[in-house]
Amino acid sequence: MSLALIHDRQHIKTFWENWIHVHDQHATGEEQRRNASALHKLRGEWLTRLEKRNTHLKDLKDLNDLKDLKELKDLKEPLVHQIKL
């Protein structure tokens, strides 16, 4: 092999080794940045808030449904008394 080919191969090998090293550093830095981000924690907090809100709204709807049934029952009773009289 000629000295020029050996030099070219070494240059290409060094180029790609450096490129891989830089890419790995960027990937590691990005992973550390994502792990340090508060976004994951905030998502969990918002999910908890939404679950509590949905539970509260469901309970409120159930309570309103019970009130409506009671009011309907209260309306029917006077009508029954009027019919019997």
Backbone as JSON Lines, residues from 0, in Angstrom:
{"i":0,"aa":"M","n":[0.84,-1.19,0.0],"ca":[0.0,0.0,0.0],"c":[0.87,1.23,0.0]}
{"i":1,"aa":"S","n":[0.37,2.18,-0.66],"ca":[1.15,3.4,-0.72],"c":[0.91,4.22,0.55]}
{"i":2,"aa":"L","n":[1.83,5.08,0.81],"ca":[1.76,5.93,1.98],"c":[0.55,6.87,1.9]}
{"i":3,"aa":"A","n":[0.17,7.29,0.72],"ca":[-0.97,8.19,0.54],"c":[-2.28,7.49,0.93]}
{"i":4,"aa":"L","n":[-2.43,6.21,0.54],"ca":[-3.64,5.47,0.89],"c":[-3.74,5.26,2.4]}
{"i":5,"aa":"I","n":[-2.63,4.94,3.02],"ca":[-2.62,4.75,4.47],"c":[-3.0,6.05,5.16]}
{"i":6,"aa":"H","n":[-2.46,7.16,4.68],"ca":[-2.77,8.46,5.25],"c":[-4.25,8.79,5.07]}
{"i":7,"aa":"D","n":[-4.81,8.52,3.88],"ca":[-6.23,8.78,3.62],"c":[-7.13,7.92,4.51]}
{"i":8,"aa":"R","n":[-6.77,6.66,4.67],"ca":[-7.56,5.77,5.52],"c":[-7.51,6.25,6.97]}
{"i":9,"aa":"Q","n":[-6.34,6.64,7.42],"ca":[-6.2,7.13,8.79],"c":[-7.01,8.43,8.97]}
{"i":10,"aa":"H","n":[-6.98,9.28,7.97],"ca":[-7.74,10.53,8.04],"c":[-9.25,10.25,8.1]}
{"i":11,"aa":"I","n":[-9.73,9.33,7.27],"ca":[-11.15,8.98,7.27],"c":[-11.54,8.34,8.6]}
{"i":12,"aa":"K","n":[-10.7,7.44,9.09],"ca":[-10.98,6.78,10.37],"c":[-11.03,7.81,11.5]}
{"i":13,"aa":"T","n":[-10.1,8.72,11.54],"ca":[-10.07,9.76,12.56],"c":[-11.29,10.65,12.45]}
{"i":14,"aa":"F","n":[-11.67,11.0,11.22],"ca":[-12.85,11.84,11.02],"c":[-14.09,11.19,11.62]}
{"i":15,"aa":"W","n":[-14.31,9.91,11.3],"ca":[-15.51,9.24,11.79],"c":[-15.45,8.98,13.29]}
{"i":16,"aa":"E","n":[-14.29,8.69,13.83],"ca":[-14.17,8.52,15.28],"c":[-14.52,9.83,16.0]}
{"i":17,"aa":"N","n":[-14.03,10.93,15.45],"ca":[-14.35,12.23,16.05],"c":[-15.85,12.54,15.92]}
{"i":18,"aa":"W","n":[-16.41,12.24,14.75],"ca":[-17.83,12.5,14.54],"c":[-18.68,11.7,15.52]}
{"i":19,"aa":"I","n":[-18.34,10.43,15.72],"ca":[-19.07,9.56,16.66],"c":[-18.92,10.09,18.09]}
{"i":20,"aa":"H","n":[-17.72,10.51,18.45],"ca":[-17.47,11.04,19.78],"c":[-18.31,12.3,20.03]}
{"i":21,"aa":"V","n":[-18.33,13.21,19.08],"ca":[-19.11,14.44,19.22],"c":[-20.6,14.12,19.29]}
{"i":22,"aa":"H","n":[-21.05,13.2,18.46],"ca":[-22.46,12.8,18.46],"c":[-22.84,12.2,19.81]}
{"i":23,"aa":"D","n":[-21.99,11.33,20.35],"ca":[-22.25,10.74,21.66],"c":[-22.31,11.81,22.75]}
{"i":24,"aa":"Q","n":[-21.44,12.8,22.68],"ca":[-21.47,13.88,23.67],"c":[-22.77,14.67,23.58]}
{"i":25,"aa":"H","n":[-23.21,14.96,22.36],"ca":[-24.47,15.67,22.19],"c":[-25.64,14.85,22.72]}
{"i":26,"aa":"A","n":[-25.65,13.57,22.41],"ca":[-26.74,12.7,22.86],"c":[-26.76,12.61,24.39]}
{"i":27,"aa":"T","n":[-25.59,12.49,25.0],"ca":[-25.51,12.43,26.46],"c":[-25.98,13.74,27.08]}
{"i":28,"aa":"G","n":[-25.56,14.85,26.51],"ca":[-26.0,16.16,27.01],"c":[-27.5,16.34,26.88]}
{"i":29,"aa":"E","n":[-28.06,15.9,25.78],"ca":[-29.51,16.02,25.56],"c":[-30.27,15.16,26.56]}
{"i":30,"aa":"E","n":[-29.78,13.96,26.81],"ca":[-30.42,13.07,27.78],"c":[-30.38,13.68,29.18]}
{"i":31,"aa":"Q","n":[-29.24,14.25,29.55],"ca":[-29.12,14.9,30.85],"c":[-30.06,16.1,30.95]}
{"i":32,"aa":"R","n":[-30.18,16.85,29.87],"ca":[-31.08,18.01,29.86],"c":[-32.52,17.58,30.05]}
{"i":33,"aa":"R","n":[-32.92,16.51,29.35],"ca":[-34.3,16.02,29.48],"c":[-34.57,15.48,30.88]}
{"i":34,"aa":"N","n":[-33.59,14.8,31.45],"ca":[-33.77,14.26,32.8],"c":[-33.86,15.37,33.84]}
{"i":35,"aa":"A","n":[-33.17,16.48,33.6],"ca":[-33.2,17.59,34.54],"c":[-34.42,18.48,34.33]}
{"i":36,"aa":"S","n":[-35.13,18.28,33.25],"ca":[-36.28,19.11,32.93],"c":[-37.41,18.87,33.92]}
{"i":37,"aa":"A","n":[-38.12,19.92,34.24],"ca":[-39.26,19.82,35.16],"c":[-40.53,19.41,34.43]}
{"i":38,"aa":"L","n":[-40.46,19.21,33.14],"ca":[-41.64,18.9,32.35],"c":[-42.31,17.61,32.81]}
{"i":39,"aa":"H","n":[-41.53,16.58,33.09],"ca":[-42.1,15.31,33.52],"c":[-42.86,15.49,34.83]}
{"i":40,"aa":"K","n":[-42.27,16.22,35.76],"ca":[-42.91,16.47,37.05],"c":[-44.21,17.27,36.85]}
{"i":41,"aa":"L","n":[-44.15,18.28,35.99],"ca":[-45.34,19.1,35.74],"c":[-46.46,18.28,35.11]}
{"i":42,"aa":"R","n":[-46.12,17.4,34.2],"ca":[-47.14,16.54,33.59],"c":[-47.83,15.69,34.64]}
{"i":43,"aa":"G","n":[-47.05,15.14,35.56],"ca":[-47.63,14.33,36.63],"c":[-48.55,15.15,37.52]}
{"i":44,"aa":"E","n":[-48.13,16.38,37.84],"ca":[-48.97,17.24,38.67],"c":[-50.27,17.59,37.95]}
{"i":45,"aa":"W","n":[-50.2,17.88,36.66],"ca":[-51.4,18.22,35.91],"c":[-52.33,17.02,35.79]}
{"i":46,"aa":"L","n":[-51.77,15.83,35.62],"ca":[-52.62,14.64,35.56],"c":[-53.36,14.44,36.87]}
{"i":47,"aa":"T","n":[-52.67,14.67,37.99],"ca":[-53.3,14.56,39.3],"c":[-54.42,15.58,39.44]}
{"i":48,"aa":"R","n":[-54.15,16.82,39.03],"ca":[-55.18,17.86,39.1],"c":[-56.4,17.52,38.25]}
{"i":49,"aa":"L","n":[-56.15,17.02,37.04],"ca":[-57.26,16.66,36.16],"c":[-58.08,15.51,36.73]}
{"i":50,"aa":"E","n":[-57.41,14.53,37.32],"ca":[-58.14,13.41,37.92],"c":[-59.01,13.9,39.07]}
{"i":51,"aa":"K","n":[-58.47,14.78,39.91],"ca":[-59.25,15.33,41.03],"c":[-60.43,16.15,40.51]}
{"i":52,"aa":"R","n":[-60.18,16.94,39.47],"ca":[-61.24,17.76,38.88],"c":[-62.36,16.89,38.31]}
{"i":53,"aa":"N","n":[-61.97,15.85,37.58],"ca":[-62.96,14.96,36.99],"c":[-63.78,14.25,38.06]}
{"i":54,"aa":"T","n":[-63.11,13.83,39.13],"ca":[-63.81,13.18,40.24],"c":[-64.79,14.14,40.89]}
{"i":55,"aa":"H","n":[-64.34,15.37,41.1],"ca":[-65.2,16.38,41.71],"c":[-66.41,16.67,40.82]}
{"i":56,"aa":"L","n":[-66.19,16.82,39.52],"ca":[-67.3,17.09,38.61],"c":[-68.29,15.93,38.56]}
{"i":57,"aa":"K","n":[-67.78,14.71,38.61],"ca":[-68.65,13.54,38.61],"c":[-69.48,13.51,39.88]}
{"i":58,"aa":"D","n":[-68.85,13.77,41.02],"ca":[-69.58,13.8,42.29],"c":[-70.64,14.9,42.27]}
{"i":59,"aa":"L","n":[-70.28,16.06,41.73],"ca":[-71.22,17.18,41.64],"c":[-72.41,16.82,40.74]}
{"i":60,"aa":"K","n":[-72.14,16.17,39.63],"ca":[-73.21,15.75,38.72],"c":[-74.12,14.74,39.41]}
{"i":61,"aa":"D","n":[-73.53,13.79,40.12],"ca":[-74.33,12.8,40.84],"c":[-75.21,13.48,41.89]}
{"i":62,"aa":"L","n":[-74.67,14.46,42.6],"ca":[-75.42,15.19,43.61],"c":[-76.58,15.97,42.97]}
{"i":63,"aa":"N","n":[-76.3,16.61,41.83],"ca":[-77.36,17.34,41.12],"c":[-78.45,16.39,40.62]}
{"i":64,"aa":"D","n":[-78.06,15.21,40.17],"ca":[-79.04,14.23,39.71],"c":[-79.94,13.81,40.87]}
{"i":65,"aa":"L","n":[-79.36,13.62,42.06],"ca":[-80.16,13.25,43.23],"c":[-81.12,14.37,43.61]}
{"i":66,"aa":"K","n":[-80.65,15.6,43.54],"ca":[-81.53,16.74,43.84],"c":[-82.68,16.81,42.86]}
{"i":67,"aa":"D","n":[-82.39,16.6,41.59],"ca":[-83.43,16.62,40.57],"c":[-84.47,15.53,40.82]}
{"i":68,"aa":"L","n":[-84.02,14.34,41.21],"ca":[-84.95,13.26,41.51],"c":[-85.83,13.6,42.71]}
{"i":69,"aa":"K","n":[-85.22,14.2,43.73],"ca":[-85.98,14.59,44.92],"c":[-87.01,15.65,44.57]}
{"i":70,"aa":"E","n":[-86.61,16.63,43.77],"ca":[-87.54,17.68,43.37],"c":[-88.69,17.1,42.55]}
{"i":71,"aa":"L","n":[-88.38,16.16,41.68],"ca":[-89.41,15.52,40.87],"c":[-90.38,14.74,41.76]}
{"i":72,"aa":"K","n":[-89.85,14.04,42.74],"ca":[-90.67,13.29,43.67],"c":[-91.55,14.25,44.48]}
{"i":73,"aa":"D","n":[-90.97,15.37,44.93],"ca":[-91.73,16.37,45.69],"c":[-92.85,16.97,44.85]}
{"i":74,"aa":"L","n":[-92.62,17.12,43.55],"ca":[-93.66,17.65,42.67],"c":[-94.79,16.64,42.47]}
{"i":75,"aa":"K","n":[-94.48,15.37,42.4],"ca":[-95.49,14.34,42.17],"c":[-96.4,14.16,43.37]}
{"i":76,"aa":"E","n":[-95.87,14.27,44.58],"ca":[-96.66,14.01,45.78],"c":[-97.85,14.96,45.91]}
{"i":77,"aa":"P","n":[-97.71,16.29,45.73],"ca":[-98.9,17.14,45.82],"c":[-99.96,16.81,44.77]}
{"i":78,"aa":"L","n":[-99.53,16.4,43.6],"ca":[-100.48,16.03,42.57],"c":[-101.29,14.8,42.98]}
{"i":79,"aa":"V","n":[-100.65,13.88,43.62],"ca":[-101.33,12.67,44.08],"c":[-102.35,13.04,45.15]}
{"i":80,"aa":"H","n":[-101.99,13.94,46.06],"ca":[-102.9,14.37,47.12],"c":[-104.1,15.12,46.54]}
{"i":81,"aa":"Q","n":[-103.89,15.91,45.5],"ca":[-104.97,16.67,44.88],"c":[-105.94,15.72,44.18]}
{"i":82,"aa":"I","n":[-105.44,14.7,43.58],"ca":[-106.28,13.76,42.85],"c":[-107.15,12.96,43.85]}
{"i":83,"aa":"K","n":[-106.61,12.6,45.0],"ca":[-107.34,11.83,46.0],"c":[-108.43,12.68,46.63]}
{"i":84,"aa":"L","n":[-108.24,13.96,46.75],"ca":[-109.24,14.81,47.38],"c":[-110.39,14.98,46.49]}
